[in-house]
């Protein structure tokens, strides 16, 4: 029977909520907070920055929630309206109520959320899994999409290596996850150090991995035909030191298949590119959005 994401226990949810609130307090104060109904559950959306104009819609990486945009929000929201969504089926304040079975369902809930926010069209900016979601939206239902920016998108352009999959296993095992989580996060981050102690973003990611059990389909690599079908402007920024895919293959495939794409390889960036190079990423995202009609 298809499942929906859940917290492991009511007590775990209460502890997670406290960690979430502490992390959210580090962000700029949202101008608006909304819970948008969709056929698959309620989507939490935070609005920052001015009103008016085509907004940016930020789609976070796996387990990261809207809090992952902490380094980026001040700069982005100073320039244009920004909405940060807690992805449905992940930890955070969105509430999944129906199974999300496949990529079509992923596009359906995001379409409903964008329509419910009344945005018309929006520039989708996705990091990691959020990048896959943005690309999936452009492939399956671009009605509300002005453009897509894919920041080291997970599984969209090149396959995820076996080593990544194997390293996720200890994170989910009850007796070893406590030490496995910070090691896994440090490996993904590219620092080789425990990054969770003083970083509100890392603390919340760790809490999400500990307390929430998603029930989502794994991201599947888009076919050549699907990538060729993309009709909205696309910016792809790939981290040269990423461990989630072969960076060179990801850039080459984007350049070869996505019509009119602007594809870039940032050699010194790790998979944590949005936070690692926050000022540079912000500048690139805003310049790309401003260049479009």
C-alpha positions, 0 to 999 in steps of 0.5 A: 500500500502506498505510504505518506511521509511521517514523523517517527513518533509524536515525541520526535515531532515535538522535538523537531518542531522546536529545532525547526523554530530555532532555525527559522528564527535565524532567517529574516522575518517573512512578510507572509506565511501561507499554507497552500492546499493541494491534492497531496497535502498542505504546502508551507510557503514563506514570502520575503522581500517586496511585492510585485514582479515575477518572483523567485520560488526556492525549492530546497534540497533533501531534508533541508527545508526552507531554512537551507536558504539562510545564506541566500535570502537577504540578498535575493529578497533585497532584489525581488519577491521570494517564496521559499517552500517546504517541499511536500513529503519532506520534513518541515511545516508542509503536511502530506496527506496523500501518496506521491507515487511518481514524477507526475504526482511531484509535478501535480502538487507543485503546480497546485501550490504555484496556482494556489499562491496566485503567482502567475509565473515564477522563476523556480530555483532548485537546489539538489532535489529541489533542482530535480523538482524544478526540472521535472516541472519544466518537463511535465507542466511549465504553465506557471514556470518563467524559468528554471535554475538548477543548482547541482540538481540531484539525479536530473542530468547524471546518475547518482553513484553507488557510493552515494547510495551506500553511504545513505544506508547507515544514516537510516539505521537506528543504532549507528545513525547518530554518528553516521549523520554528521559524517554523511553531511560532512562528506556531502558538504565536502568539508570532511568535518562535523558541520552540525554543531553550530550551524542552524541549517545543518542542525535542522537537516540532521533533525529531519533525517533523524525524526522524519521518514519520507515516502517519496519516489526516488528522482529518476534521470530525465531522458534525452527526449524529456530534456529536449522538450524543455521550453522555458529558459534554463540555467544549470550550475554544477559543482565541480567537487560534487559527490552526487553525480559526475559533474562533467557529465551533468554539464555536457548533457545539459549543454547537449540537450536542453534548448538554449541552456546556460550551463556552468561548471564551478570547479571549486564548489561542492554540493553545498554550492548555494550556501558555500558561494551564497553571494556568487549564486545570488548574483548569478540567479538574479542576473539570469532572472533579470535577463529574461523578458 
